[in-house]
Amino acid sequence: MLPYHFGTVAALRDFGVGFRKATASSGGVMAALALLGGADLDLGVRQCFDLRHEKATTPGSIRSFFAVYREYFRCFRSPAFQRTVRLSELRDRLYVRLGKWTTSGWEIFQVSSRGPS
């Protein structure tokens, strides 16, 4: 799904549509981060295609998958983007929501410190 998320962000950027706040989960968090200027969207799009050829991204070793993913994210949110949009600046702009399975079904919870207003 990540290529579709990034494609949407690229289209919004091409038409000059911007956002001050974003709420997302899973791969959408990476797209939202790029939408808010905190990560390299063009690199993210290229890596979507490159990661398809990485052996570590096919089912198998969870450890190697996360090693590749960690390196991917280090490039995606490079030191240059960390200086441009600091983590503290994203505090009231990027909201991350995750789901977990409980005995009563799926529960959605917010990971970020504050909710959207």
ROKOLPA-105131 format. One record per residue (C-alpha): x, y, z; residue in one letter; residue number from 0. Coordinates in steps of 0.02 Angstrom, whole numbers, plus 50000, padded with zeros to 5 digits. Example, Ala and Ser with C-alpha at 12.3 -4.5 7.8 and 13.67 -1.06 7.14 Angstrom:
BEGIN
{site {50615 49775 50390} "A" 0}
{site {50684 49947 50357} "S" 1}
This chain:
BEGIN
{site {50000 50000 50000} "M" 0}
{site {50146 50118 50030} "L" 1}
{site {50169 50160 49844} "P" 2}
{site {49986 50214 49838} "Y" 3}
{site {50006 50322 49994} "H" 4}
{site {50161 50404 49921} "F" 5}
{site {50076 50428 49752} "G" 6}
{site {49934 50521 49837} "T" 7}
{site {50056 50632 49931} "V" 8}
{site {50153 50665 49770} "A" 9}
{site {49992 50716 49680} "A" 10}
{site {49942 50831 49822} "L" 11}
{site {50116 50910 49820} "R" 12}
{site {50110 50932 49630} "D" 13}
{site {49946 51028 49647} "F" 14}
{site {50009 51134 49791} "G" 15}
{site {49895 51056 49921} "V" 16}
{site {49971 51058 50094} "G" 17}
{site {49918 51010 50269} "F" 18}
{site {49963 51074 50441} "R" 19}
{site {49908 50912 50530} "K" 20}
{site {49894 50730 50481} "A" 21}
{site {49830 50570 50563} "T" 22}
{site {49888 50402 50499} "A" 23}
{site {49929 50222 50538} "S" 24}
{site {50049 50091 50470} "S" 25}
{site {50131 50144 50305} "G" 26}
{site {50019 50295 50300} "G" 27}
{site {50124 50369 50441} "V" 28}
{site {50273 50376 50324} "M" 29}
{site {50168 50461 50190} "A" 30}
{site {50098 50584 50319} "A" 31}
{site {50274 50622 50378} "L" 32}
{site {50326 50663 50199} "A" 33}
{site {50166 50765 50176} "L" 34}
{site {50215 50872 50325} "L" 35}
{site {50391 50899 50255} "G" 36}
{site {50478 50786 50380} "G" 37}
{site {50544 50656 50259} "A" 38}
{site {50606 50633 50081} "D" 39}
{site {50454 50587 49976} "L" 40}
{site {50553 50561 49815} "D" 41}
{site {50672 50440 49901} "L" 42}
{site {50524 50351 49980} "G" 43}
{site {50444 50323 49809} "V" 44}
{site {50606 50256 49737} "R" 45}
{site {50633 50141 49886} "Q" 46}
{site {50459 50066 49866} "C" 47}
{site {50520 49992 49702} "F" 48}
{site {50694 49949 49766} "D" 49}
{site {50627 49857 49919} "L" 50}
{site {50532 49736 49807} "R" 51}
{site {50700 49664 49754} "H" 52}
{site {50772 49647 49930} "E" 53}
{site {50775 49465 49987} "K" 54}
{site {50749 49522 50167} "A" 55}
{site {50577 49592 50125} "T" 56}
{site {50506 49423 50072} "T" 57}
{site {50433 49313 50209} "P" 58}
{site {50572 49234 50309} "G" 59}
{site {50684 49314 50437} "S" 60}
{site {50597 49447 50541} "I" 61}
{site {50768 49508 50601} "R" 62}
{site {50834 49541 50425} "S" 63}
{site {50669 49623 50375} "F" 64}
{site {50682 49747 50518} "F" 65}
{site {50867 49778 50483} "A" 66}
{site {50824 49828 50303} "V" 67}
{site {50674 49929 50360} "Y" 68}
{site {50778 50024 50490} "R" 69}
{site {50905 50072 50358} "E" 70}
{site {50765 50123 50240} "Y" 71}
{site {50690 50238 50372} "F" 72}
{site {50861 50314 50415} "R" 73}
{site {50874 50369 50233} "C" 74}
{site {50691 50421 50220} "F" 75}
{site {50704 50535 50372} "R" 76}
{site {50884 50586 50343} "S" 77}
{site {50980 50707 50454} "P" 78}
{site {50941 50846 50328} "A" 79}
{site {50753 50818 50351} "F" 80}
{site {50776 50802 50539} "Q" 81}
{site {50852 50976 50539} "R" 82}
{site {50716 51045 50423} "T" 83}
{site {50569 50979 50526} "V" 84}
{site {50620 50930 50702} "R" 85}
{site {50527 50797 50798} "L" 86}
{site {50466 50929 50922} "S" 87}
{site {50384 51023 50777} "E" 88}
{site {50284 50868 50732} "L" 89}
{site {50213 50849 50908} "R" 90}
{site {50048 50936 50874} "D" 91}
{site {50046 50899 50687} "R" 92}
{site {50074 50711 50660} "L" 93}
{site {49959 50590 50750} "Y" 94}
{site {49997 50405 50743} "V" 95}
{site {49861 50277 50776} "R" 96}
{site {49884 50090 50790} "L" 97}
{site {49770 49943 50814} "G" 98}
{site {49789 49789 50922} "K" 99}
{site {49686 49634 50942} "W" 100}
{site {49602 49616 51112} "T" 101}
{site {49480 49491 51182} "T" 102}
{site {49338 49606 51128} "S" 103}
{site {49404 49635 50951} "G" 104}
{site {49513 49767 50873} "W" 105}
{site {49558 49916 50981} "E" 106}
{site {49624 50076 50902} "I" 107}
{site {49739 50181 51009} "F" 108}
{site {49841 50337 50983} "Q" 109}
{site {50030 50327 51001} "V" 110}
{site {50070 50513 50987} "S" 111}
{site {50060 50619 51143} "S" 112}
{site {49911 50728 51098} "R" 113}
{site {49757 50708 50992} "G" 114}
{site {49695 50814 50848} "P" 115}
{site {49594 50966 50898} "S" 116}
